[in-house]
Amino acid sequence: MWRRLLLKGTTCLSQVGVQKVIHQRHYSSFCLLKHCGHFRSANVLFMLKPPCGGLNHSGSRSYKKDVKSTVEFPLSPITVTDIKQYLRSKDIPFHDGYSCLHAPSIFVDAHTRKDRYSLFIDKTTGQFLCMDTQVEGSWEDLQDCLEVMQKEEQDFLTPHVLLGYPESLEEQEQREWDQREVQNIWSSSVPFSDLSDDEAHLIKAMFQIAKISNATLKRFGVRLFKPTKSLVFPWFGGPNLSLKGLKLLSAQRTDTDQVIYNEAVVPRCNSYFNLFGLPLVSRLDSEVVLTGRELDTLAVNQATGLPSVALPRGVSCLPPILLPYLEQFKKVTLWLGGDMRSWEASKIFSRKLGLRRCSLVRPGEYRPSPAEALAEGKNLSRIVKASIPAAHKSIVSFKQLREDVYGELVNTEQVAGVKWARFPELNRILKGHRKGELTVFTGPTGSGKTTFISELALDLCMQGVNTLWGSFEINNVRLAKIMLTQFAMQRLEENLEQYDFWADKFEELPLYFMTFHGQQNIKTVLDTMQHAVYLYDINHVIIDNLQFMMGQENLSVDKFAVQDHIIGNFRKFATNTSCHVTLIIHPRKEEDDRELQTASIFGTAKASQEADNVLILQEKKLVTCPGRRSLQVTKNRFDGDVGIFPLDFIKSSLTFATPMKGKHKLRKVTVKPESEEGSEADVKKSEVKKEKATKPTKNPRPAKNPAADLGPSQTQT
C-alpha cells in the first residue's frame, strides 16, 4: 500500500493541505488474564484513534462503533503522592527521577533483575513502562498486577499476564501488511556507501546535508529509497533492537527557491514511537541533545560528538511514553530548530523533562537549526555550550529578557502566530493565532457560532495546531460531521463513495474531542484539559460554551460570581500551559435591529477584561441578502488593531468566505469614549439640519405680504 503511494511520487503526501503526515499512537487498555473478576477493570485515561482497518474484501464498508478519537476524563485522577504512598504500602523500593519514578520490574525474575530499576512510572499519569520486557499499561493495570502478586504470593509476573483487546481479522491483516511493507522498503533501500559519488553528492545537495559524511549516515542506519529519492530513517526498538518502523523524508523545491520536506511514516496509523538515534546512546552517557529532525541529529552528533536523538513527530509533540528513555541523562539540551515555534516547543517540553536539568538553545541569527548551522560552517559545540538554563526565577531583569525582546523584533511574523488560510482578513487584524492567549467569541443565537468557530479551528488544525474540542452543546458526532463537511468542502451525503477518502485524510489531523455533554463541573473540565496538554501537547482548546460550565450545584451562588471564577480559571490555564483557549459565550438578549457590542457579552466585564481577543459574529436578522453576516474584532491585545469584515455563508460546504472585493466594502472600527461619540453625533445632526435649512425647495410657495397681516389702522403709507 505505502510502496504504491511512494512510487507515485512525493506529491501524494500533501494533497489536502496537510504539510506533514501526522501520526498517532494507539493506546489499548489492558485487562488481567487471571482473576479479572476480582479486581476493577483498567481505565483508559485518553483514547486515541484506533489502527486503520484493512481492506474489506467483501466490497462493503466496515463500521466500528467504538470510535476512540475522544478524550475522556480519568475516573480516578492520580498524583505523585498517591503513587509513592501506594508503592510504600506494597514495600516496593523506588527512586524519584526527573519525570518518572524508577522501581524494580515486577515482570522480570527476582534473581535476574537484582538491583536494576527498569520499571518507569510516569509521575503525572501513572502510566508505566518496563524497559526489559517493553510491557506498558496504566496505573490501574499496575495496581491490579501487584494485587495479583500479593494474593498468589509470587515474586514476579510473566509479561503475558496483560492482554490487549483481541485484534479483529482486518486489524491483523493490516498489521501483517505493515510489517511486510517495512521490510520491503528497508530491503529495497540502498546505503549511501553503495551509491556512486555523483549520485550521493546529488542526494546530499537535495537535502542540504553536503557536510554530513557517509560514515555518520552509516552509523545511524540512514539509507536511500531510490524510486522516490527519499531518505529512510529506521526506528529500532525492543530488547533485541529489531526494526519497528520507518520514516521516509522527501525534498521538494518551491518557486521561491525554498526546500519543503514531506514525511511519510510506515506503519501509518499505529506508528512505533521511538527516538531516532537511541540505539547509539550508551548507558554511561549523562548528556544528550534533543532535536526536532533526524537531519539535525546527524549534524549535532557529527559536529560535537555528543549523543543526540530526534523526536518522532518533530516539535508538534513529545509523547510521555518516551520520557523513560530520557531519564538516564542529567543534562538535556533542547535544540529543536531555529525558529520561534521551535523555541516555544522547547520551553513546553522542558516542563515535561524537568526544568532543572534542561537547557535551551535560543534561536537567532547566529543559532539556526543544527543542519543549517553545520552547512554554514558554524561551531555547533560552542552553540550547545552557550545554551541557557530552562529553570527561571520569579523576578528577572531586562538583561535576561534582552535576547527574547530582540528575538521578537527579528521574527515579527513568527511571533504574530499561525496564519489562517481561509480567513486572510482575520490575519490582517489579529495578525495570527498565538499560544497562551484567551479569545472570547460571541454572536446572536442561531447565527452559526459553532459552525464558524469549527471552521476557524479546522483551518489551524490543518496547519499542525494540536486542537482539543469541548462541545457541551452539540454531540461529538454532529460536530465531527460539520468539520468533515468543511474539510471536504462538499456535502458527503451526496457523495458517499468519497467518504472513506476524506475520512482517512481527516483522521490524520491532530484533532481530539472531549466526551462531555451538557452541564459540567469546571474542575473536571480543567483536569481533562491539563491531561490533554500533557499527553498530546494541545495548542488550542475550544469551549462551547461557557454557560454549560455553570452547573446546577451553583444555584445558590451568584451566577455572575461563578462566571467570573470560571473565566479566571481559563485565563490562568492559558497562561500557565501556553495553550490558546477559545471560549464561546452567549450574548445578552438584544433587539433584532441592534448590533452586538463588547458590552453585549453575557455576565460582567471580566470576560472582556481577561480576554486577549474579543470576536463577535454579527448578523442582521431583518436582512436576507448576501452580506448579512460579518465578523467584528473589538479587542486585540497583541497590537490593538480592531475591525470588521463581511462573511458569506456557503451552505453546500457549511463554510464561511470573505466576499469578493467590491461586493461589500470593508470598514474599520475605531474605539472612542462615549462622550466623544455622543458629541460627534450631535455635531453631525446639527450639520444635517443646517444643510436642510439652506437647500432650496423644488416648489417654493409665494411669500406672504406683510401688509396683508396688518390691521386697517396699521397700514403702511
Legacy VTK file of the C-alpha trace (Angstrom):
# vtk DataFile Version 3.0
C-alpha trace
ASCII
DATASET POLYDATA
POINTS 717 float
0.000 0.000 0.000
2.596 2.553 1.096
5.004 1.356 -1.521
2.466 2.015 -4.246
1.866 5.518 -2.904
5.572 6.230 -2.715
6.103 5.064 -6.271
3.646 7.711 -7.438
5.942 10.457 -6.153
6.081 12.802 -3.242
3.122 14.939 -4.274
0.652 12.435 -2.836
1.866 13.247 0.668
0.395 16.760 0.717
-2.857 16.562 -1.216
-5.275 18.169 1.206
-3.138 20.962 2.571
-1.639 18.810 5.317
2.059 19.612 5.219
3.169 16.623 7.234
1.762 13.188 7.810
0.684 13.446 11.423
0.630 10.064 13.041
-0.867 8.990 16.340
-0.166 6.223 18.802
-2.888 3.775 19.726
-3.088 3.084 23.434
-5.023 -0.055 24.169
-6.368 -0.612 27.640
-5.355 -3.810 29.311
-7.179 -6.426 31.323
-5.794 -9.145 33.517
-5.564 -12.621 32.101
-6.157 -14.069 35.557
-8.503 -13.001 38.331
-10.168 -10.440 36.102
-13.338 -10.830 38.114
-11.737 -9.961 41.459
-10.330 -6.558 40.567
-11.530 -3.418 38.838
-11.078 -3.159 35.089
-8.439 -0.868 33.718
-9.427 2.647 32.750
-8.253 4.326 29.602
-7.345 7.901 30.502
-7.143 9.186 26.952
-8.177 7.222 23.918
-6.631 7.822 20.542
-7.629 6.841 17.074
-7.729 3.071 16.505
-5.460 1.391 13.986
-6.726 1.634 10.436
-8.540 -1.462 9.401
-7.509 -3.459 6.384
-9.399 -3.546 3.139
-12.802 -5.121 3.326
-12.665 -7.861 0.746
-16.433 -8.302 0.708
-16.804 -4.950 -1.040
-18.768 -3.205 1.727
-17.559 -0.569 4.194
-16.612 -1.795 7.633
-18.079 0.201 10.507
-16.639 0.417 14.024
-18.947 1.574 16.781
-16.270 2.237 19.421
-14.673 5.337 17.936
-11.639 6.257 20.054
-10.925 9.772 18.847
-12.285 11.331 22.029
-10.605 12.493 25.194
-12.184 11.162 28.359
-11.756 12.378 31.896
-9.858 9.919 34.115
-12.227 8.369 36.612
-9.602 8.426 39.369
-7.032 11.210 38.869
-3.686 10.180 40.316
-0.979 12.298 41.926
2.667 11.519 42.542
1.957 11.466 46.287
-0.681 8.767 45.808
1.736 6.707 43.701
4.509 6.926 46.310
2.184 6.034 49.173
0.872 3.000 47.331
4.364 1.732 46.453
5.453 2.124 50.073
2.394 0.195 51.238
3.485 -2.681 48.973
7.121 -2.486 50.174
8.380 -1.666 46.691
11.557 0.434 46.619
11.760 3.293 44.143
13.893 6.221 43.083
12.491 9.671 42.444
13.524 10.613 38.896
13.039 13.711 36.788
9.668 12.846 35.260
9.243 9.207 36.341
9.583 7.022 39.407
12.066 4.156 38.979
11.232 0.790 40.550
12.353 -2.843 40.103
10.373 -4.512 37.358
7.733 -6.992 38.519
7.829 -8.649 35.079
11.410 -9.919 35.448
12.563 -12.826 37.616
13.665 -11.590 41.040
17.021 -13.405 40.775
17.932 -11.843 37.421
16.758 -8.260 37.960
18.971 -7.755 41.053
19.148 -4.005 41.764
18.109 -2.915 38.283
15.304 -0.337 38.424
13.836 -0.833 34.963
10.156 -0.107 35.686
9.319 3.558 34.997
6.111 5.123 36.314
5.037 8.500 34.957
4.556 10.981 37.808
1.677 12.762 36.085
-0.423 9.938 34.623
0.822 6.806 36.384
1.466 5.139 33.002
4.224 2.546 33.385
6.805 1.031 31.056
9.124 -1.897 31.675
12.363 -1.370 29.754
13.356 -5.040 29.927
10.138 -6.530 28.555
8.506 -3.492 26.838
5.310 -4.108 28.834
3.313 -0.927 29.305
-0.042 -0.025 30.795
-1.995 2.334 33.001
-1.649 2.911 36.736
-4.736 0.771 37.342
-3.077 -2.083 35.452
-0.010 -1.890 37.669
-2.144 -1.891 40.803
-4.015 -4.962 39.595
-0.736 -6.752 38.867
0.580 -6.002 42.351
-2.653 -7.248 43.897
-2.346 -10.498 41.946
1.284 -10.947 43.069
0.317 -10.375 46.676
-2.659 -12.746 46.549
-0.761 -15.508 44.737
2.415 -14.897 46.781
4.525 -14.620 43.642
7.842 -12.821 43.165
7.132 -11.689 39.609
4.595 -11.917 36.799
5.180 -13.023 33.230
4.827 -10.313 30.588
1.900 -12.220 29.085
-0.275 -11.536 32.109
-1.529 -8.371 30.395
-3.591 -8.787 27.274
-4.829 -6.093 24.940
-8.120 -6.148 23.133
-8.118 -9.077 20.674
-7.363 -7.998 17.148
-10.013 -8.324 14.505
-9.229 -10.098 11.274
-8.923 -6.780 9.457
-6.558 -5.361 12.075
-4.420 -8.485 11.996
-4.195 -8.348 8.203
-3.325 -4.659 8.350
-0.570 -5.242 10.929
0.964 -8.054 8.880
0.741 -5.910 5.758
2.519 -3.030 7.524
5.285 -5.329 8.707
5.821 -6.581 5.168
5.864 -3.017 3.864
8.511 -2.025 6.423
10.708 -4.936 5.471
10.184 -4.421 1.736
11.066 -0.736 1.832
14.056 -1.360 4.091
15.408 -4.166 1.924
14.868 -2.075 -1.225
16.746 0.875 0.250
20.409 1.408 -0.537
23.130 2.505 1.928
24.976 5.648 0.914
28.220 3.701 0.771
26.798 1.735 -2.181
25.981 4.862 -4.193
28.279 6.427 -6.709
29.993 9.659 -5.705
27.946 11.727 -8.148
24.637 10.236 -7.021
25.492 10.633 -3.323
26.551 14.238 -3.911
23.280 14.961 -5.739
21.133 13.477 -2.962
23.040 15.360 -0.257
22.649 18.612 -2.161
18.906 17.947 -2.462
18.544 17.597 1.313
21.185 20.258 2.126
23.383 17.800 4.027
26.522 18.044 1.905
28.683 18.181 5.029
27.175 15.021 6.563
29.688 12.232 5.988
28.826 8.756 4.756
30.252 7.372 7.984
27.680 9.327 10.015
24.852 8.167 7.750
26.013 4.568 8.076
26.307 4.790 11.864
22.679 5.937 12.155
21.470 3.466 9.514
20.221 6.106 7.064
19.506 4.779 3.575
18.108 5.982 0.249
14.870 4.739 -1.299
15.626 5.278 -4.974
12.110 5.115 -6.518
11.120 8.361 -4.758
14.587 9.733 -3.904
13.635 9.625 -0.212
15.856 9.297 2.834
14.936 6.349 5.049
15.334 6.714 8.822
14.899 3.450 10.767
13.317 3.067 14.194
14.806 0.233 16.212
13.292 -0.862 19.494
12.598 -3.668 21.893
15.052 -5.786 23.865
16.639 -7.098 20.652
16.605 -3.699 18.874
14.587 -5.026 15.948
13.253 -2.836 13.139
9.877 -1.435 14.240
9.157 1.282 11.707
10.468 3.728 9.135
10.230 7.407 8.366
10.715 8.475 4.755
11.733 12.054 4.021
11.418 13.594 0.572
12.546 17.077 -0.504
10.746 19.452 -2.831
11.966 22.860 -4.010
9.396 25.665 -4.374
9.265 28.562 -6.820
10.856 30.820 -4.185
13.884 28.518 -4.003
12.856 27.125 -0.609
13.023 23.444 0.304
9.900 21.768 1.699
10.246 18.392 3.411
7.437 15.834 3.232
7.333 12.970 5.710
5.757 9.536 5.462
5.683 7.025 8.306
5.359 3.265 7.963
3.260 1.833 9.552
0.959 4.755 9.003
-1.695 4.699 11.724
-0.236 2.939 14.754
3.331 4.060 14.094
6.049 2.966 16.507
7.103 5.911 18.610
10.805 5.963 19.275
13.711 8.362 19.390
15.848 8.253 16.280
19.465 7.576 17.271
18.601 5.977 20.620
20.436 2.656 19.937
23.718 4.609 19.678
23.358 6.024 23.196
25.384 4.275 25.890
24.087 3.654 29.388
27.033 5.658 30.706
26.098 8.820 28.791
24.792 11.572 31.055
24.205 14.310 28.468
22.095 14.316 25.308
20.974 16.819 22.685
17.306 16.546 21.744
16.410 17.748 18.240
13.232 18.043 16.210
14.504 16.472 12.980
16.605 13.464 12.072
18.886 15.618 9.901
19.606 17.842 12.908
20.541 14.793 14.967
23.068 13.741 12.343
24.592 17.231 12.311
24.871 17.522 16.110
26.419 14.092 16.578
28.968 14.575 13.806
29.999 18.108 14.827
30.040 17.759 18.625
30.386 14.028 19.302
27.565 14.299 21.846
24.750 11.730 21.909
21.791 13.119 20.016
18.255 11.851 19.409
15.329 13.171 17.355
11.654 13.367 18.282
9.384 11.186 16.114
6.865 13.973 15.433
9.138 16.989 15.456
8.211 19.995 17.547
4.494 19.166 17.492
4.542 16.599 20.302
6.676 14.876 22.924
4.760 11.655 23.777
5.016 10.849 27.507
5.749 7.204 26.648
9.204 8.389 25.505
10.106 10.076 28.805
11.554 6.890 30.386
14.151 6.700 27.599
15.483 10.137 28.649
15.607 9.511 32.402
19.267 8.496 32.475
20.522 11.908 31.341
21.472 14.526 33.914
21.504 17.240 31.248
19.184 17.513 28.245
19.879 20.251 25.702
16.863 21.062 23.546
17.854 22.342 20.115
14.630 21.819 18.230
15.245 24.301 15.433
15.976 27.897 14.571
12.519 29.498 14.583
10.129 30.813 17.219
7.864 27.765 17.013
10.781 25.539 17.995
11.643 27.929 20.813
8.106 27.770 22.220
8.123 23.965 21.947
11.453 23.829 23.798
10.003 25.722 26.761
6.927 23.467 26.856
8.879 20.202 26.555
11.313 21.267 29.286
8.426 21.191 31.772
7.830 17.526 30.978
11.512 16.643 31.151
12.260 18.669 34.307
13.332 22.308 34.264
16.410 21.843 36.413
18.229 19.535 34.009
17.148 21.155 30.727
18.927 23.858 28.770
17.590 25.550 25.660
19.305 26.787 22.509
17.709 30.136 21.785
17.007 30.693 18.054
18.535 33.676 16.334
20.697 34.875 13.501
23.759 33.039 14.819
21.876 29.961 16.065
19.849 28.408 13.225
18.847 24.750 13.169
21.724 22.275 13.639
21.707 21.158 9.996
21.753 24.759 8.782
24.465 25.679 11.287
26.658 22.833 10.036
26.089 23.851 6.406
27.064 27.448 7.251
30.243 26.324 8.983
29.265 27.459 12.490
30.717 25.975 15.664
27.987 23.666 16.966
29.894 22.804 20.152
30.061 26.476 21.095
26.331 26.907 20.411
25.455 23.935 22.655
27.659 25.255 25.457
26.002 28.678 25.185
22.522 27.212 25.807
20.560 28.837 28.629
19.010 27.005 31.614
15.291 26.316 31.338
14.690 26.985 35.045
13.745 30.566 35.774
13.149 32.681 38.862
10.086 34.750 39.679
11.891 38.047 39.099
14.073 38.782 36.085
15.956 41.797 34.809
15.983 43.269 31.325
19.435 41.774 30.841
17.786 38.343 30.975
14.957 39.451 28.694
17.149 41.292 26.222
17.618 38.365 23.843
13.911 37.473 23.974
12.946 41.034 23.064
15.437 41.050 20.206
14.135 37.694 19.007
10.589 39.060 18.806
11.775 42.111 16.895
13.672 39.997 14.380
10.929 37.367 13.947
7.860 39.587 13.847
5.896 37.296 11.511
6.562 34.186 13.592
5.779 35.993 16.842
2.410 37.014 15.406
1.416 33.344 15.364
-0.052 30.834 12.910
-1.850 32.446 9.978
-5.320 31.424 8.843
-5.501 30.125 5.290
-9.272 30.563 4.897
-9.626 33.962 6.577
-6.980 36.363 5.246
-8.863 39.408 6.556
-8.609 37.998 10.072
-4.838 37.813 9.611
-4.858 41.496 8.697
-6.487 42.410 12.007
-5.331 39.801 14.549
-2.035 39.038 12.718
-2.261 35.332 13.703
-3.159 32.679 16.260
-0.827 32.827 19.279
-0.238 30.480 22.194
-1.134 31.440 25.742
-3.998 33.766 24.790
-7.700 33.756 25.680
-10.214 34.514 22.938
-13.852 35.273 23.746
-16.266 34.645 20.874
-19.931 35.586 20.834
-22.816 36.061 18.418
-26.614 36.003 18.254
-28.478 32.768 18.820
-28.741 30.803 15.589
-26.184 32.927 13.742
-23.793 29.989 13.251
-21.276 30.470 16.071
-20.397 26.778 16.363
-20.211 26.337 12.583
-17.912 29.327 12.178
-15.607 28.553 15.096
-15.311 24.923 13.946
-14.021 26.108 10.562
-11.733 28.613 12.260
-10.238 25.852 14.414
-10.124 23.402 11.492
-8.090 25.915 9.492
-5.446 25.981 12.239
-5.598 22.224 12.821
-4.818 21.587 9.150
-1.615 23.577 9.706
-0.459 21.362 12.568
-2.016 23.127 15.578
-2.984 20.338 18.012
-6.622 21.024 18.817
-8.964 19.861 21.609
-12.709 20.408 21.248
-15.014 20.666 24.233
-18.504 20.698 22.767
-21.108 20.736 25.530
-23.989 21.974 23.397
-23.927 19.533 20.458
-22.620 15.968 20.492
-19.281 14.998 19.013
-20.754 13.005 16.124
-22.650 16.016 14.819
-19.660 18.306 15.360
-17.339 15.876 13.555
-19.835 15.710 10.686
-19.790 19.505 10.374
-15.993 19.665 10.439
-15.640 16.802 7.948
-18.009 18.615 5.570
-15.949 21.794 5.943
-12.755 19.794 5.421
-14.031 18.138 2.218
-15.752 21.372 1.058
-18.791 19.365 -0.071
-21.837 17.505 1.203
-20.617 13.936 1.603
-24.154 12.570 1.951
-24.445 13.262 -1.762
-21.052 11.640 -2.484
-20.834 8.653 -0.152
-18.307 6.932 -2.382
-15.787 9.629 -1.360
-16.397 9.272 2.379
-13.544 6.864 3.115
-11.059 9.012 1.198
-11.893 12.196 3.095
-12.317 10.371 6.416
-8.799 8.930 6.118
-7.399 12.400 5.448
-9.443 13.917 8.270
-8.263 11.215 10.683
-4.654 12.331 10.214
-5.352 15.771 11.719
-4.210 16.342 15.337
-7.818 16.774 16.447
-9.353 15.462 19.694
-12.766 15.737 21.333
-13.834 15.715 24.979
-16.631 13.290 25.775
-18.572 15.758 27.935
-22.072 16.839 27.012
-24.397 19.121 28.929
-23.704 20.677 32.326
-20.177 20.010 33.629
-18.084 20.969 36.618
-15.267 23.401 35.854
-12.698 21.387 37.835
-13.461 18.245 35.847
-13.063 20.097 32.563
-9.800 21.771 33.626
-8.326 18.441 34.766
-9.157 16.909 31.400
-7.612 19.855 29.570
-4.475 19.612 31.701
-4.061 15.899 30.941
-4.651 16.502 27.236
-1.958 19.194 27.149
0.483 16.835 28.867
-0.263 13.792 26.707
-0.859 15.330 23.281
0.761 18.793 23.561
-2.524 20.515 22.795
-2.068 24.079 21.499
-5.706 25.133 21.088
-8.750 24.360 23.254
-12.283 25.357 22.239
-15.001 25.506 24.901
-18.551 25.644 23.528
-19.877 27.199 25.621
-19.347 28.982 28.948
-22.958 28.658 30.123
-22.560 24.874 30.384
-19.738 25.336 32.906
-22.169 26.933 35.369
-23.576 23.682 36.766
-26.666 23.038 38.815
-24.688 22.794 42.043
-24.160 26.573 41.997
-27.806 27.624 42.042
-27.453 29.221 45.479
-24.419 31.272 44.414
-24.412 34.473 42.424
-24.191 33.371 38.783
-22.047 36.345 37.830
-19.524 35.492 40.550
-19.451 31.896 39.298
-18.862 33.093 35.740
-16.012 35.376 36.847
-14.426 32.455 38.688
-14.646 30.219 35.612
-13.198 32.852 33.287
-10.344 33.454 35.728
-9.526 29.730 35.699
-9.440 29.611 31.907
-7.234 32.705 31.838
-4.809 31.102 34.296
-4.819 27.827 32.348
-3.976 29.557 29.068
-1.091 31.459 30.663
0.422 28.555 32.606
0.227 25.975 29.807
0.988 28.281 26.832
-2.215 26.994 25.259
-4.696 29.152 23.375
-8.239 28.912 24.791
-11.237 29.965 22.698
-14.285 30.498 24.895
-17.752 30.825 23.346
-20.170 32.941 25.411
-23.793 33.659 24.566
-24.698 37.367 24.448
-27.367 39.210 26.323
-30.756 39.492 24.669
-30.658 42.454 22.293
-33.132 43.934 19.838
-33.052 42.363 16.380
-32.144 45.655 14.721
-29.178 46.373 17.029
-25.616 45.165 16.510
-23.815 43.415 19.324
-21.038 45.179 21.213
-18.387 44.100 23.702
-20.797 45.078 26.459
-23.332 42.633 24.982
-21.344 39.629 26.281
-23.327 37.883 28.993
-22.149 38.497 32.565
-19.851 41.115 33.974
-16.998 42.969 32.325
-14.460 40.345 33.469
-14.896 38.317 30.275
-13.770 41.187 28.062
-11.125 42.317 30.547
-9.423 38.923 30.840
-9.639 38.162 27.115
-6.790 38.934 24.753
-9.140 38.892 21.774
-12.879 39.526 21.513
-14.631 38.346 18.341
-18.298 38.993 17.539
-20.232 37.283 14.753
-22.676 39.991 13.709
-25.938 39.129 11.968
-28.616 41.390 10.542
-31.682 39.314 11.233
-34.016 41.614 9.299
-31.930 41.298 6.120
-31.883 38.290 3.795
-29.458 39.473 1.118
-25.792 38.348 0.987
-23.582 40.091 3.495
-25.982 39.790 6.392
-23.172 38.256 8.492
-19.860 39.839 9.407
-17.031 39.168 11.853
-16.022 42.012 14.126
-12.859 42.143 16.229
-13.489 44.539 19.112
-10.353 43.768 21.137
-6.846 42.814 20.111
-4.318 42.962 22.908
-1.416 41.992 20.616
-1.208 45.255 18.663
-4.546 46.994 19.210
-5.949 46.693 15.671
-9.706 46.175 15.513
-12.042 45.965 12.571
-14.914 44.236 10.836
-15.295 42.368 7.554
-18.295 40.694 5.884
-18.803 36.939 5.606
-20.825 34.895 3.157
-22.166 31.522 4.286
-21.826 28.702 1.757
-24.481 26.181 2.711
-23.241 23.379 0.456
-19.949 23.118 2.387
-21.021 24.741 5.708
-18.164 27.217 5.341
-17.762 30.968 5.569
-15.924 33.018 2.964
-14.922 36.630 2.591
-16.867 38.167 -0.339
-15.028 39.327 -3.406
-13.665 42.850 -3.343
-16.238 45.387 -4.402
-19.173 43.264 -3.297
-19.042 44.530 0.268
-16.965 47.449 1.374
-14.573 46.726 4.252
-14.806 49.174 7.096
-12.520 49.760 10.029
-13.852 50.267 13.540
-12.186 52.662 15.954
-12.991 52.573 19.641
-13.719 56.005 21.177
-15.017 57.161 24.550
-18.762 57.534 24.845
-18.501 61.285 25.430
-16.616 61.768 22.172
-19.016 59.540 20.292
-22.009 61.465 21.658
-20.539 64.854 20.837
-19.620 63.757 17.338
-23.150 62.502 16.757
-24.594 65.812 17.929
-22.325 67.724 15.569
-23.405 65.561 12.649
-27.087 66.110 13.476
-26.646 69.891 13.609
-24.810 69.841 10.272
-27.645 67.884 8.678
-30.200 70.417 9.978
-28.190 73.317 8.548
-27.953 71.619 5.160
-31.721 71.096 5.092
-32.345 74.733 6.031
-30.103 76.097 3.281
-31.293 73.795 0.492
-33.897 75.391 -1.883
-37.200 73.585 -2.220
-38.478 72.302 -5.541
-41.902 74.060 -5.398
-41.454 77.302 -3.469
-44.618 78.777 -2.033
-45.394 82.539 -2.638
-44.271 84.788 0.165
-46.921 86.455 2.251
-47.454 90.239 2.054
-46.569 91.690 5.421
-49.061 94.443 4.839
-51.870 91.998 4.477
-51.419 90.887 8.055
-51.686 94.384 9.425
-54.863 95.917 10.599
-56.554 98.900 8.924
-55.114 101.321 11.405
-51.598 99.932 10.894
-51.450 100.180 7.135
-48.117 101.437 5.915
-48.101 104.682 3.969
LINES 1 718
717 0 1 2 3 4 5 6 7 8 9 10 11 12 13 14 15 16 17 18 19 20 21 22 23 24 25 26 27 28 29 30 31 32 33 34 35 36 37 38 39 40 41 42 43 44 45 46 47 48 49 50 51 52 53 54 55 56 57 58 59 60 61 62 63 64 65 66 67 68 69 70 71 72 73 74 75 76 77 78 79 80 81 82 83 84 85 86 87 88 89 90 91 92 93 94 95 96 97 98 99 100 101 102 103 104 105 106 107 108 109 110 111 112 113 114 115 116 117 118 119 120 121 122 123 124 125 126 127 128 129 130 131 132 133 134 135 136 137 138 139 140 141 142 143 144 145 146 147 148 149 150 151 152 153 154 155 156 157 158 159 160 161 162 163 164 165 166 167 168 169 170 171 172 173 174 175 176 177 178 179 180 181 182 183 184 185 186 187 188 189 190 191 192 193 194 195 196 197 198 199 200 201 202 203 204 205 206 207 208 209 210 211 212 213 214 215 216 217 218 219 220 221 222 223 224 225 226 227 228 229 230 231 232 233 234 235 236 237 238 239 240 241 242 243 244 245 246 247 248 249 250 251 252 253 254 255 256 257 258 259 260 261 262 263 264 265 266 267 268 269 270 271 272 273 274 275 276 277 278 279 280 281 282 283 284 285 286 287 288 289 290 291 292 293 294 295 296 297 298 299 300 301 302 303 304 305 306 307 308 309 310 311 312 313 314 315 316 317 318 319 320 321 322 323 324 325 326 327 328 329 330 331 332 333 334 335 336 337 338 339 340 341 342 343 344 345 346 347 348 349 350 351 352 353 354 355 356 357 358 359 360 361 362 363 364 365 366 367 368 369 370 371 372 373 374 375 376 377 378 379 380 381 382 383 384 385 386 387 388 389 390 391 392 393 394 395 396 397 398 399 400 401 402 403 404 405 406 407 408 409 410 411 412 413 414 415 416 417 418 419 420 421 422 423 424 425 426 427 428 429 430 431 432 433 434 435 436 437 438 439 440 441 442 443 444 445 446 447 448 449 450 451 452 453 454 455 456 457 458 459 460 461 462 463 464 465 466 467 468 469 470 471 472 473 474 475 476 477 478 479 480 481 482 483 484 485 486 487 488 489 490 491 492 493 494 495 496 497 498 499 500 501 502 503 504 505 506 507 508 509 510 511 512 513 514 515 516 517 518 519 520 521 522 523 524 525 526 527 528 529 530 531 532 533 534 535 536 537 538 539 540 541 542 543 544 545 546 547 548 549 550 551 552 553 554 555 556 557 558 559 560 561 562 563 564 565 566 567 568 569 570 571 572 573 574 575 576 577 578 579 580 581 582 583 584 585 586 587 588 589 590 591 592 593 594 595 596 597 598 599 600 601 602 603 604 605 606 607 608 609 610 611 612 613 614 615 616 617 618 619 620 621 622 623 624 625 626 627 628 629 630 631 632 633 634 635 636 637 638 639 640 641 642 643 644 645 646 647 648 649 650 651 652 653 654 655 656 657 658 659 660 661 662 663 664 665 666 667 668 669 670 671 672 673 674 675 676 677 678 679 680 681 682 683 684 685 686 687 688 689 690 691 692 693 694 695 696 697 698 699 700 701 702 703 704 705 706 707 708 709 710 711 712 713 714 715 716
